[in-house]
Amino acid sequence: MSDAYTKLLAELKEIATLGSIGALVGWDEQVMLKPGGTEFRAQQGSLLARMTHERFTSKSIGDLLAAAESNASSTEPTPDRPVVLRELRRDYDRATKLPSSLVEQLAHTTTLAQAAWVEARKKSDFPHFAPWLTKVLDLKRQEAACLGSKSGHPYDALLGGYEPGETIESLNKVFAAMKPRLVALIERVAGSGKKAPIEILERHYPAAAQEKLAREAAVAIGFDDNAGRLDVSVHPFCSGIAPGDTRITTRYDERFFGDAFFGTLHETGHAMYEQGLPKQTHLGTALADATGLGIHESQSRMWENLVGRSRPFWNHFLLKAKSTFTPLLDDVSMDDWMFAVNDVRPSFIRTEADEATYNLHILLRFEIEQQMLTGDLNVADIPAAWNASFKRYFGLDVPDDSKGCMQDVHWSAGLIGYFPTYSLGNMYAAQFFDAAKRALPNLDDMLSKGRFDGLLAWLRSNIHMHGRRFTGRELVKRITGEDLSPNALLTHLESKAHEYYGA
Ligand code: ZN
C-alpha cells in the first residue's frame, strides 16, 4: 500500500498535467487565436484555471500533505522530500487563501483585458483600456487582501507570488544601491559626445533571414529544438508548457536587427532554464519549478546581454550574420558592430532598451504600480504620472501612451509586482556570469569558437537542476559566496561604458 507521500506525488502530477493544458491554451491564445475566438477562450481558460485551483486546494491534498509531513521521519527520507513538502506547504497555504471564484474571475477578466489592451495599444487609446485596468486592479486588491503580508502592504502580498521572500523594503535596499551609480553612468555616456553607429542595425533586415539567424543562434547556444518551438507573437514570451515542450516567441521588425535577435537570445535563455529543470522526474513538485522570476530572468539576461553582446560571441556570429544578410553588412567592421549592439541611450520602450537604461524603466514601473495598487494613483491619472516620471528619469517627452504606460502586457494580464524581478534578473545574471568566468577560465575562447555547451552545463549543474531547492538569494550566496548586490552589474556596465564611450 502506498503511503501518503506517494499518493500526494501522483495527485500533484495530475494537477500539473491539468495546468499544462491551461498553459497550452494560453500559448494558443497569444500565438494562434483570431479575435473572434477571444470571448470563448476566456471561458476555456477560466474553467481550466478553476479546475486546477479547486483540485490543488482540495481537502484531500491538505490531508495527504499533513499526513506526509507527520510521517516525515518514519519512512526512508530522500534529500528531495523535505524540499517538496516545504514548498508544497507554502504553495498550498497561499492557494487556499484564494477563493476559486476569485481565481476564475481573474482568469476571465485578464483574458478580456489583454484583448482590450492589444486593441487600445494599437490606437494608443488609454481611455479604452482604463475600465479594464480598473477591473484588474480591483481583483488584484482582493487577491492581495486574501493573501496578506507581514508589512500589510498589498504590493508585498503580490510580490511574494513572483519572488518569495522579497518585499518593497528588501528591494528598496538593492535599488537604492543601484540608482545613483546607474544614473551617473547614463549621464556620463550622454555627456561623452560619442554616438554608437546604430544606423547599421536599422538597415533593411528581411524577416525570413532574421528568423533563420535567430533560429540558428537559439539552437547554437543550446535550445533543444526537438523539445520546443519558436513562433511569432505581439509580446515575446517563453512558456515551459510541459516536459519536452518549451515554447518561445519573438517578433520581427524589418527595420531593426536587435528586436528579434536579442529577443530570441533572451527567450532562449528562459527556455533553456525550463528545459534544464528536472520535469520528467519531478513534475508537479517544486523540484520541477523555477525558483522565482528573478532567477528565471537571470538566465535570459545572461544569454541576451552578457553573452550575446560580448565580443567573443560576435567573433563567432558576425560572420554568420554577414552571410545571412549578404551584402547588407559587407562594409561593417567588428568594432562598429560591437559599438552598435552596445549602444546606451534613453528610449521609450522597455523591451528595446539597452542594458543600462533598462533598469531605470523598471524603477519607474516599481514606483508607479505600488501607488496604482493602493489607489494613491487613480487609473485615469496613470498616463500623466508615467510621463512625468519618464521625463524625470530619461529627460524625454512621451509622445503617446502606446510608447508610454500602455506598452507592456503585464498590467492587463494581472501581473502586478512582476516588474522588479527583471532588475533582480540583471543583478543575478552579472553575479553568476562572474562566477562562471572564474569556474571556466577559457570561457571567452569557447564562446569565440561558438562553443556554448560549457557555460550551459555550468548553469545546468549550479542552477537549473535544483528547481526550487534554493531561493534566488540562497543560490547567489552558494554560487558566488556573496549576497544579492547590484555591484557586479554596475561594474560590468561601467567597464562597457568606458570601452565604448570613454565614459
Ligand atoms: Zn524575460
Residues whose N, C-alpha, C, O or C-beta is under 5 A from the ligand:
A	BS01	ZN	E297 S300
